[in-house]
Amino acid sequence: MACAATRLLCAARFVSPRPGLWELASAAPYNPAPGVGAPGTAGGLEGEFHVGGGYAGCPRCGATSYVKCGRCEQLSCWRSESPMSTCGACGNVARVGGQLTTVQRVD
């Protein structure tokens, strides 16, 4: 996940309280070591996605929700009071809409 405000990376942790339901439980700053590339893809998660009740927000800017970019398909934090979002990964600006059903997992 990339912070929309700072464009810095965060590691997002999803939990599944029941089959087919995923909740964003936490996020932590992710700072790859110099010379280390982005994490490799390790499959995906499918189902219904929400923000967990205990989610404290983006550790970089405090935004309390997230969106998936329609252009690059990466997750970014999002201030849900705004109808628009800016992708922290590619900079795409778009109106938020729809329901998230898949998230690419990386390890």
GROMACS elastic network, one bead per residue, 0.5 to 0.9 nm:
[ bonds ]
;  ai    aj funct       b0    kb
    1     8     6  0.86534   500
    1     9     6  0.59055   500
    1    10     6  0.52190   500
    1    11     6  0.61303   500
    1    12     6  0.61832   500
    1    27     6  0.84101   500
    1    66     6  0.86495   500
    1    74     6  0.65962   500
    1    76     6  0.51678   500
    1    77     6  0.72028   500
    1    88     6  0.79108   500
    1    89     6  0.80132   500
    2     5     6  0.88334   500
    2     6     6  0.81877   500
    2     7     6  0.56715   500
    2     8     6  0.55989   500
    2    10     6  0.57520   500
    2    11     6  0.84493   500
    2    74     6  0.76961   500
    2    75     6  0.63817   500
    2    77     6  0.67130   500
    2    87     6  0.75406   500
    2    89     6  0.56654   500
    3     6     6  0.54941   500
    3     8     6  0.54263   500
    3     9     6  0.61827   500
    3    10     6  0.69363   500
    3    58     6  0.71631   500
    3    59     6  0.86043   500
    3    60     6  0.65840   500
    3    61     6  0.71298   500
    3    63     6  0.86503   500
    3    75     6  0.87457   500
    3    76     6  0.55891   500
    3    77     6  0.54064   500
    3    78     6  0.82563   500
    3    87     6  0.79576   500
    3    88     6  0.50514   500
    3    89     6  0.79023   500
    4     7     6  0.54140   500
    4     8     6  0.80162   500
    4    61     6  0.82462   500
    4    63     6  0.88399   500
    4    76     6  0.58039   500
    4    77     6  0.57521   500
    4    78     6  0.68678   500
    4    85     6  0.78133   500
    4    86     6  0.57604   500
    4    87     6  0.56014   500
    4    89     6  0.77047   500
    4    91     6  0.80490   500
    5     8     6  0.82527   500
    5    60     6  0.79866   500
    5    61     6  0.64583   500
    5    77     6  0.83597   500
    5    78     6  0.89703   500
    5    86     6  0.82192   500
    5    88     6  0.69720   500
    6     9     6  0.86530   500
    6    60     6  0.71782   500
    6    61     6  0.74829   500
    6    88     6  0.72927   500
    7    76     6  0.87669   500
    7    87     6  0.81590   500
    7    89     6  0.63112   500
    7    90     6  0.87224   500
    7    91     6  0.84256   500
    8    29     6  0.79423   500
    8    30     6  0.78896   500
    8    31     6  0.82667   500
    8    60     6  0.77717   500
    8    88     6  0.73098   500
    8    89     6  0.82543   500
    9    28     6  0.86792   500
    9    29     6  0.62919   500
    9    30     6  0.52713   500
    9    31     6  0.69165   500
    9    32     6  0.88488   500
    9    60     6  0.87719   500
    9    88     6  0.82679   500
    9    89     6  0.83748   500
   10    27     6  0.60415   500
   10    28     6  0.52746   500
   10    31     6  0.79451   500
   10    58     6  0.78740   500
   10    59     6  0.76264   500
   10    60     6  0.79773   500
   11    26     6  0.82988   500
   11    27     6  0.53588   500
   11    28     6  0.52515   500
   11    29     6  0.62431   500
   11    30     6  0.55505   500
   12    24     6  0.70190   500
   12    25     6  0.77273   500
   12    26     6  0.59396   500
   12    28     6  0.67200   500
   12    29     6  0.89758   500
   13    23     6  0.84317   500
   13    24     6  0.60131   500
   13    25     6  0.57052   500
   13    26     6  0.52978   500
   13    27     6  0.60605   500
   13    28     6  0.85664   500
   14    22     6  0.60628   500
   14    23     6  0.52875   500
   14    25     6  0.54306   500
   14    26     6  0.72779   500
   14    49     6  0.89747   500
   14    51     6  0.89626   500
   14    52     6  0.86207   500
   15    18     6  0.89872   500
   15    21     6  0.83362   500
   15    22     6  0.55860   500
   15    23     6  0.53796   500
   15    24     6  0.66025   500
   15    25     6  0.62909   500
   15    52     6  0.84882   500
   16    19     6  0.65762   500
   16    20     6  0.74210   500
   16    21     6  0.55584   500
   16    23     6  0.63133   500
   17    20     6  0.87402   500
   17    21     6  0.65448   500
   17    22     6  0.69913   500
   17    23     6  0.76919   500
   18    21     6  0.56550   500
   18    22     6  0.78908   500
   19    22     6  0.82247   500
   19    47     6  0.81563   500
   20    46     6  0.68648   500
   20    48     6  0.60472   500
   20    49     6  0.86531   500
   21    46     6  0.83256   500
   21    47     6  0.56029   500
   21    49     6  0.61483   500
   21    50     6  0.79081   500
   22    25     6  0.89992   500
   22    45     6  0.82503   500
   22    46     6  0.82483   500
   22    47     6  0.68227   500
   22    48     6  0.60154   500
   22    50     6  0.63446   500
   22    51     6  0.83179   500
   22    52     6  0.84564   500
   23    48     6  0.84215   500
   23    49     6  0.57813   500
   23    51     6  0.51015   500
   23    53     6  0.85318   500
   23    55     6  0.88923   500
   24    27     6  0.79979   500
   24    49     6  0.77014   500
   24    50     6  0.63913   500
   24    52     6  0.52777   500
   24    53     6  0.88161   500
   24    54     6  0.89071   500
   24    55     6  0.67172   500
   24    65     6  0.87039   500
   24    66     6  0.87479   500
   25    51     6  0.69897   500
   25    52     6  0.52828   500
   25    53     6  0.78323   500
   25    54     6  0.65275   500
   25    55     6  0.51304   500
   25    56     6  0.82671   500
   26    52     6  0.83781   500
   26    54     6  0.80041   500
   26    55     6  0.54982   500
   26    56     6  0.68739   500
   26    57     6  0.74653   500
   26    58     6  0.81923   500
   26    59     6  0.89033   500
   27    30     6  0.89291   500
   27    55     6  0.81514   500
   27    56     6  0.82349   500
   27    57     6  0.73404   500
   27    58     6  0.62111   500
   27    59     6  0.64546   500
   28    58     6  0.76295   500
   28    59     6  0.58712   500
   28    60     6  0.83443   500
   29    58     6  0.86410   500
   29    59     6  0.63425   500
   29    60     6  0.70026   500
   31    34     6  0.88919   500
   32    35     6  0.81545   500
   32    36     6  0.60851   500
   32    37     6  0.73616   500
   32    38     6  0.75124   500
   32    39     6  0.87775   500
   33    36     6  0.54579   500
   33    37     6  0.84065   500
   34    37     6  0.83600   500
   36    39     6  0.85207   500
   37    40     6  0.85752   500
   39    42     6  0.89267   500
   39   106     6  0.59566   500
   39   107     6  0.55718   500
   40   105     6  0.88267   500
   40   106     6  0.55562   500
   40   107     6  0.57342   500
   41    44     6  0.83276   500
   41   104     6  0.73093   500
   41   105     6  0.61454   500
   41   107     6  0.63391   500
   42   104     6  0.77483   500
   42   105     6  0.55075   500
   42   107     6  0.58559   500
   43   103     6  0.89059   500
   43   104     6  0.62015   500
   43   105     6  0.54327   500
   43   106     6  0.70954   500
   44   102     6  0.68275   500
   44   103     6  0.55968   500
   44   106     6  0.80388   500
   45   101     6  0.82386   500
   45   102     6  0.55766   500
   45   103     6  0.51733   500
   45   104     6  0.63259   500
   45   105     6  0.65926   500
   46    49     6  0.84089   500
   46   100     6  0.89216   500
   46   101     6  0.56582   500
   46   103     6  0.65932   500
   46   104     6  0.88219   500
   47   100     6  0.80555   500
   47   101     6  0.50952   500
   47   102     6  0.64345   500
   47   103     6  0.88747   500
   48    99     6  0.78925   500
   48   100     6  0.66892   500
   48   101     6  0.55020   500
   48   102     6  0.80306   500
   49    99     6  0.79020   500
   49   100     6  0.59705   500
   49   101     6  0.65808   500
   49   102     6  0.81209   500
   49   103     6  0.87274   500
   50    65     6  0.85811   500
   50    66     6  0.88889   500
   50   100     6  0.85041   500
   51    54     6  0.83677   500
   51    55     6  0.66524   500
   51    64     6  0.80680   500
   51    65     6  0.64643   500
   51    66     6  0.79614   500
   52    55     6  0.53863   500
   53    56     6  0.86214   500
   55    58     6  0.86717   500
   55    64     6  0.73826   500
   55    65     6  0.87866   500
   56    59     6  0.79355   500
   56    62     6  0.76322   500
   56    63     6  0.87638   500
   56    64     6  0.69279   500
   57    60     6  0.85871   500
   57    61     6  0.78857   500
   57    63     6  0.52554   500
   57    65     6  0.69693   500
   57    77     6  0.82457   500
   58    61     6  0.55853   500
   58    63     6  0.52122   500
   58    64     6  0.63901   500
   58    65     6  0.80059   500
   58    66     6  0.88236   500
   58    77     6  0.63641   500
   58    78     6  0.86858   500
   59    62     6  0.58864   500
   59    63     6  0.83173   500
   60    63     6  0.84039   500
   61    77     6  0.84971   500
   62    77     6  0.86142   500
   62    79     6  0.85150   500
   63    66     6  0.79018   500
   63    77     6  0.59540   500
   63    78     6  0.55522   500
   63    80     6  0.78857   500
   64    77     6  0.72337   500
   64    78     6  0.67251   500
   64    79     6  0.61769   500
   64    80     6  0.72359   500
   65    76     6  0.86528   500
   65    77     6  0.57856   500
   65    78     6  0.50707   500
   65    79     6  0.61224   500
   65    80     6  0.61011   500
   66    75     6  0.66546   500
   66    76     6  0.55010   500
   66    79     6  0.77115   500
   66    80     6  0.80100   500
   67    74     6  0.83246   500
   67    75     6  0.55885   500
   67    76     6  0.55458   500
   67    77     6  0.63786   500
   67    78     6  0.62932   500
   67    85     6  0.77425   500
   67    87     6  0.82870   500
   67    96     6  0.75373   500
   67   100     6  0.79429   500
   68    71     6  0.88271   500
   68    72     6  0.83757   500
   68    73     6  0.55527   500
   68    74     6  0.55197   500
   68    76     6  0.63938   500
   68    77     6  0.88894   500
   68    87     6  0.80129   500
   68   100     6  0.73199   500
   68   103     6  0.81004   500
   69    72     6  0.57006   500
   69    74     6  0.55153   500
   69    75     6  0.63172   500
   69    76     6  0.73890   500
   69    85     6  0.86555   500
   69    86     6  0.82994   500
   69    87     6  0.60017   500
   69    88     6  0.89303   500
   69    89     6  0.85737   500
   69    90     6  0.84934   500
   69    92     6  0.73929   500
   69    93     6  0.87271   500
   69    94     6  0.82206   500
   70    73     6  0.55378   500
   70    74     6  0.82914   500
   70    92     6  0.83305   500
   70    94     6  0.81292   500
   71    74     6  0.83358   500
   71    87     6  0.88895   500
   71    90     6  0.80512   500
   71    92     6  0.70264   500
   72    75     6  0.89347   500
   72    87     6  0.85653   500
   72    89     6  0.77332   500
   72    90     6  0.67811   500
   72    92     6  0.84690   500
   73   103     6  0.83586   500
   73   104     6  0.82878   500
   74    87     6  0.77743   500
   74    88     6  0.83848   500
   74    89     6  0.67115   500
   74    90     6  0.85043   500
   74   103     6  0.82635   500
   74   104     6  0.79126   500
   75    87     6  0.75927   500
   75    88     6  0.79314   500
   75    89     6  0.79779   500
   75   103     6  0.80462   500
   75   104     6  0.89588   500
   76    85     6  0.85505   500
   76    86     6  0.78678   500
   76    87     6  0.56934   500
   76    88     6  0.54788   500
   76    89     6  0.72987   500
   77    85     6  0.85807   500
   77    86     6  0.88189   500
   77    87     6  0.81438   500
   77    88     6  0.76329   500
   78    81     6  0.86900   500
   78    82     6  0.81094   500
   78    84     6  0.86052   500
   78    85     6  0.62042   500
   78    86     6  0.78743   500
   78    87     6  0.87518   500
   79    82     6  0.59838   500
   79    83     6  0.87652   500
   79    84     6  0.87812   500
   79    85     6  0.77776   500
   80    83     6  0.71053   500
   80    84     6  0.85799   500
   80    85     6  0.86997   500
   80    96     6  0.89830   500
   81    84     6  0.89349   500
   82    85     6  0.72551   500
   82    95     6  0.88942   500
   82    96     6  0.85379   500
   83    94     6  0.85656   500
   83    95     6  0.57088   500
   83    96     6  0.57243   500
   83    97     6  0.83494   500
   84    93     6  0.69267   500
   84    94     6  0.55202   500
   84    96     6  0.55518   500
   85    92     6  0.81074   500
   85    93     6  0.56510   500
   85    94     6  0.56222   500
   85    95     6  0.63474   500
   85    96     6  0.64278   500
   86    89     6  0.88089   500
   86    90     6  0.84594   500
   86    91     6  0.57420   500
   86    92     6  0.55752   500
   86    94     6  0.66772   500
   87    90     6  0.56788   500
   87    92     6  0.51815   500
   87    93     6  0.64568   500
   87    94     6  0.84016   500
   88    91     6  0.57717   500
   88    92     6  0.81275   500
   89    92     6  0.82579   500
  100   103     6  0.77547   500
